[in-house]
């Protein structure tokens, strides 16, 4: 029987974890906001976050998946890959994003050939990895890279994209569908928003706050239902940036960490209720032992939970109400995903069954 590598199992496990539509909504805040990540997470209730940075920071808030990014050529080193694979082994990260807007001189500024030259190293990451994240998902740079990936059999587990040029909900969704038809990969939308490229301090943004709220409502409802869209993150502009007027009506949280009206809607959509400050510490759920043979026990303050156990193909093998333990004696030796939760909290765990 052909052996399956541990790295392959980890990648498959994390790809399966992406399937959960409850984990789609994210946020992007860079290191400038590190001291207020906790407050911003509790208010916007995302399930995942990235900072355009590779490092898992000390005292990172609980309850939100951190997604590191290899931003540019200086981050694509063996030292960084070893660091990230160690985070994988500790259960700290589940996905990695690659190269921020390499098609732009003002961003990571890399050629397709240069990015391809780094790919054998990047493929040694033991979690799903994204495509490079270009400024437009169907431009020549991105098409060239994806064709090279096919020709050279490069591993690209999902396509990460930015969209700012489709300010009509119908046109926006049509573009997402075109991206999926073109590349045939799961999609993460890591930056998007309604932008008026002509807006300045003296030339007001043509998109009103009411228009942007309607846009967001229509688009988020569609993205939530599209199976191939695994994650999305609305872009929050920095009010101190000279280009802020272009995205002013798309702001979701002010610099003083107060939500805008748009932010209040974003917080209410697909919320991560585990981030409620009153439930955050009390609702942590743990399972043990792991690996396990016949029984696993649940460490939780909740008196009743629903447990679902899936195999790596996504098939539900066990689903039942439980209190303190789950009988797994009927499961074969292997790796499984355990989902535990109630109305207020949900958690996901990798389970290894031994015989």
C-alpha positions in Angstrom: 0.0 0.0 0.0 1.4 3.4 -0.9 2.2 5.6 2.1 0.6 9.0 2.4 2.9 11.7 3.7 2.0 13.6 6.9 2.3 16.9 4.9 -0.3 15.7 2.4 -2.7 14.7 5.2 -2.3 18.1 6.9 -2.9 19.9 3.6 -6.0 17.8 2.9 -7.3 18.3 6.5 -7.0 22.1 6.2 -8.5 22.2 2.7 -11.5 20.4 4.1 -11.7 22.9 7.0 -12.1 25.6 4.4 -15.4 24.0 3.3 -17.2 25.3 6.4 -19.2 28.4 5.3 -19.4 29.5 8.9 -15.7 30.5 8.7 -15.9 32.7 5.6 -15.8 36.2 7.0 -12.5 37.8 7.8 -10.7 41.1 8.4 -7.3 42.5 7.4 -5.5 44.8 9.9 -1.7 45.3 9.7 0.8 45.6 12.5 0.0 49.3 13.0 -3.2 48.1 14.7 -1.7 45.3 16.7 -2.6 46.8 20.1 -6.2 47.1 19.1 -6.7 43.7 17.3 -8.6 42.3 20.2 -11.0 45.2 20.4 -11.5 45.2 16.6 -12.1 41.5 16.5 -14.7 41.6 19.3 -16.6 44.3 17.5 -16.4 43.0 13.9 -16.7 39.3 14.8 -14.5 37.8 12.1 -13.5 34.1 11.8 -10.0 34.8 10.4 -7.5 37.6 10.0 -4.3 38.5 8.2 -1.9 41.3 8.6 0.1 41.1 5.3 2.8 39.7 7.6 4.2 36.2 8.3 4.8 36.3 12.0 2.4 34.9 14.7 2.6 37.7 17.3 2.9 37.2 21.0 -0.5 37.3 22.8 -2.4 37.0 19.5 -6.1 37.1 20.4 -7.9 33.7 20.8 -10.8 32.6 18.7 -9.7 34.1 15.3 -7.6 32.1 12.8 -4.4 33.9 11.9 -3.4 33.6 8.2 0.3 34.5 7.6 1.4 36.0 4.3 4.7 35.6 2.4 4.4 39.2 1.2 7.5 39.5 -1.1 10.8 38.0 -2.1 12.5 38.8 1.2 10.0 36.6 3.1 10.4 33.6 0.8 13.3 32.0 2.7 13.9 28.6 4.3 14.0 30.2 7.7 10.5 31.6 7.3 9.2 28.4 5.9 10.6 26.4 8.8 9.0 28.9 11.2 5.6 28.6 9.5 5.8 24.8 9.5 6.5 24.9 13.2 3.4 26.9 13.6 1.5 24.3 11.6 2.8 21.6 14.0 1.6 23.6 17.0 -1.8 24.1 15.4 -1.4 27.8 15.2 -2.0 28.3 11.4 -4.1 26.5 8.8 -3.4 28.4 5.5 -0.7 30.7 4.0 -1.2 33.6 1.5 1.4 34.3 -1.1 2.9 37.5 -2.6 0.9 40.7 -2.3 0.2 42.4 -5.7 3.5 41.3 -7.4 2.1 42.9 -10.6 2.5 46.4 -9.0 5.8 48.3 -8.7 4.5 49.9 -5.5 3.8 46.5 -3.9 5.9 43.3 -4.0 6.9 44.0 -7.6 7.9 40.5 -8.9 7.9 38.9 -12.3 6.1 35.7 -13.0 9.4 33.8 -13.5 10.7 35.1 -10.2 7.6 33.9 -8.3 7.8 30.6 -10.0 11.4 30.2 -9.0 10.4 30.4 -5.3 7.5 27.9 -5.7 9.4 24.6 -4.9 10.3 26.1 -1.5 6.8 27.4 -0.9 5.3 24.0 -1.7 7.1 22.5 1.3 4.6 24.3 3.6 2.4 21.7 5.2 -0.9 23.7 4.8 -2.8 24.9 1.8 -1.1 27.8 -0.1 -2.7 30.5 -2.2 -1.8 31.8 -5.6 -0.1 35.2 -5.7 -2.6 38.0 -5.0 -2.6 40.3 -7.9 -4.3 43.7 -8.1 -6.8 42.3 -10.6 -7.6 38.6 -10.8 -7.7 38.2 -14.6 -4.9 40.5 -15.7 -2.0 39.3 -17.8 0.3 38.7 -14.8 -2.1 36.4 -13.1 -3.0 34.5 -16.2 0.6 34.0 -16.9 1.3 32.7 -13.5 -1.6 30.3 -13.5 -0.6 29.0 -16.9 2.9 28.4 -15.6 1.5 26.6 -12.6 -0.3 24.2 -15.0 2.7 23.7 -17.3 5.1 23.1 -14.4 2.6 21.2 -12.1 2.9 23.8 -9.3 0.8 23.3 -6.2 -1.8 26.1 -5.9 -4.5 25.1 -3.4 -6.7 28.2 -3.8 -6.8 31.5 -5.7 -6.6 34.7 -3.7 -7.9 37.9 -5.3 -8.5 41.6 -4.8 -11.5 43.4 -6.3 -12.1 47.2 -6.3 -13.3 47.9 -9.8 -16.7 46.2 -9.8 -19.0 48.6 -7.8 -22.2 46.9 -8.9 -23.2 43.8 -7.0 -24.2 41.9 -10.2 -21.0 42.7 -12.0 -19.0 41.8 -8.9 -20.5 38.3 -8.7 -20.1 37.9 -12.4 -16.4 38.6 -12.1 -16.1 36.0 -9.2 -17.8 33.4 -11.4 -15.5 34.2 -14.3 -12.4 33.9 -12.1 -13.6 30.4 -10.9 -14.4 29.3 -14.5 -11.0 30.5 -15.6 -8.8 28.9 -13.0 -11.0 26.2 -11.5 -9.8 26.7 -8.0 -11.4 27.6 -4.7 -11.4 31.4 -4.1 -10.4 33.7 -1.3 -11.3 37.4 -1.7 -8.7 38.9 0.6 -9.4 42.5 -0.3 -12.6 44.1 -1.7 -14.6 47.2 -1.4 -16.5 50.0 -3.2 -13.9 52.5 -4.5 -14.3 55.8 -6.3 -10.9 56.2 -8.0 -11.7 59.9 -8.8 -12.5 60.9 -5.2 -10.3 63.4 -3.4 -10.7 65.8 -0.5 -12.1 68.3 -2.9 -14.0 65.8 -5.0 -16.5 63.8 -2.9 -16.9 60.1 -3.3 -19.9 59.4 -5.6 -20.9 56.2 -3.6 -23.0 57.1 -0.6 -22.9 55.1 2.6 -26.4 53.8 1.9 -25.2 52.6 -1.6 -22.2 50.8 -0.1 -24.4 49.1 2.6 -26.7 47.9 -0.1 -23.8 46.7 -2.1 -22.3 44.9 0.9 -25.6 43.2 1.8 -26.2 41.9 -1.7 -22.6 40.7 -2.2 -22.1 39.1 1.2 -25.4 37.1 0.8 -24.2 35.8 -2.6 -20.7 35.0 -1.3 -22.1 33.1 1.6 -23.9 30.8 -0.8 -21.2 30.3 -3.4 -19.5 26.9 -2.5 -16.3 27.8 -4.3 -15.8 31.1 -2.3 -14.1 29.9 0.8 -13.1 33.2 2.5 -13.6 36.9 2.1 -12.4 40.0 3.8 -13.7 43.5 3.3 -10.8 46.1 3.1 -10.8 48.7 5.8 -9.1 51.9 4.7 -6.8 54.0 6.8 -8.2 57.4 7.4 -4.7 58.9 7.5 -3.9 57.7 4.0 -4.0 60.4 1.3 -6.2 58.1 -0.8 -8.8 57.6 1.9 -11.5 59.7 0.1 -11.6 56.9 -2.6 -12.8 54.4 0.1 -14.2 56.8 2.7 -17.8 55.5 2.4 -16.5 51.9 2.6 -14.9 52.4 6.0 -16.0 49.8 8.5 -14.2 50.9 11.6 -12.8 54.3 12.6 -9.3 55.0 13.8 -10.7 55.2 17.4 -12.0 51.6 17.0 -15.7 52.6 16.8 -17.7 50.8 14.1 -19.3 52.8 11.3 -22.8 51.9 10.2 -21.3 49.8 7.5 -19.1 48.1 10.1 -22.1 47.3 12.2 -23.7 45.5 9.3 -20.4 43.6 8.5 -20.3 42.6 12.2 -23.8 41.2 12.1 -23.2 39.1 9.0 -21.9 35.6 9.6 -20.7 36.6 13.1 -18.1 34.8 15.2 -20.0 34.8 18.4 -17.2 33.2 20.3 -15.6 36.6 20.3 -18.2 38.0 22.7 -16.1 39.3 25.6 -18.4 37.6 28.2 -18.3 34.2 26.5 -14.8 34.2 25.1 -12.9 32.6 28.0 -15.8 30.5 29.3 -16.7 28.7 26.1 -13.3 27.2 25.1 -13.8 23.6 24.2 -11.0 21.0 24.4 -11.0 17.3 23.5 -8.7 14.6 25.0 -7.0 12.2 24.6 -5.7 12.9 21.1 -4.7 10.5 19.5 -7.5 8.3 20.9 -8.8 4.8 20.6 -12.3 4.2 21.9 -13.5 7.3 23.7 -12.7 11.0 23.6 -13.7 13.3 26.4 -15.0 16.9 26.2 -13.6 19.7 28.4 -16.2 22.4 28.2 -18.4 24.6 30.5 -21.4 23.9 28.2 -23.8 21.3 29.5 -24.9 20.2 26.0 -23.1 20.2 22.7 -23.7 18.8 19.2 -20.8 16.8 17.9 -20.1 16.0 14.3 -17.2 13.9 13.1 -16.1 14.0 9.4 -13.6 12.1 7.4 -11.1 13.9 5.1 -13.6 13.6 2.2 -16.2 15.6 4.1 -18.5 12.7 4.9 -20.3 12.9 8.3 -19.6 9.7 10.2 -21.0 10.7 13.6 -23.5 13.4 14.6 -25.1 13.4 18.0 -25.9 15.4 21.1 -23.2 14.8 23.7 -22.3 16.0 27.2 -18.9 14.8 28.3 -17.7 12.1 25.9 -18.0 10.5 22.4 -17.7 6.9 21.5 -15.3 6.6 18.5 -14.8 2.8 18.7 -16.4 2.3 15.3 -14.0 4.7 13.5 -11.1 3.2 11.5 -7.6 4.3 12.2 -7.0 7.7 10.6 -7.4 11.5 10.7 -10.8 13.1 11.2 -12.4 16.5 11.8 -14.5 17.0 14.9 -17.0 19.9 15.1 -18.4 20.8 18.5 -20.8 23.5 19.3 -24.0 25.0 20.5 -25.9 28.2 19.7 -23.2 30.5 21.2 -20.0 28.8 20.2 -18.4 26.4 17.7 -15.0 24.8 17.6 -13.1 22.5 15.2 -10.5 19.9 16.2 -8.2 17.5 14.3 -8.7 14.0 15.8 -6.3 11.1 15.2 -7.8 7.7 15.8 -5.4 4.9 16.6 -6.2 1.1 16.8 
